[in-house]
Amino acid sequence: MKYIDLTIQTLLFVFAIVLLILSFGEGTDWYFAVLYAQILLGPWQLLGSLTSILLKTRHFKLKILHQVLSWVVLLWLYIASIDNPGMPQVVLLMVVPWMLAVYYYLISWSEVLVKRTQGKFLPHLSF
């Protein structure tokens, strides 16, 4: 499951970069292309994080932090949109969610790359 999650996240990150490259220089179209990629990547990461927390997989404490920060940002965006009928600030809409996305992506990579340390009892058997 962790390999599928990491593969889909990687594809969505590549998709976001391709959208950014293709739409850069066309006025404000790059802004909406990045938001479109966020709409795809964000829910995927939230659901993956929630699944990992519920199953108490490795690094689930880091994913709890990701989950809490993500919901705080979403609530903050909701409150900002009520107070200000125009567009929220770019930092709140673009920078913070991408920082959270990269944070979760790095957690996912560390789950795949770091091998578990096993005890000394019957080390040739992996349970």
Summary of the structure (lengths in Angstrom):
residues: 127
radius of gyration: 17.8
end to end distance: 17.1
largest distance: 63.2
contacts: 310
relative contact order: 0.13
helix: 76%
strand: 0%
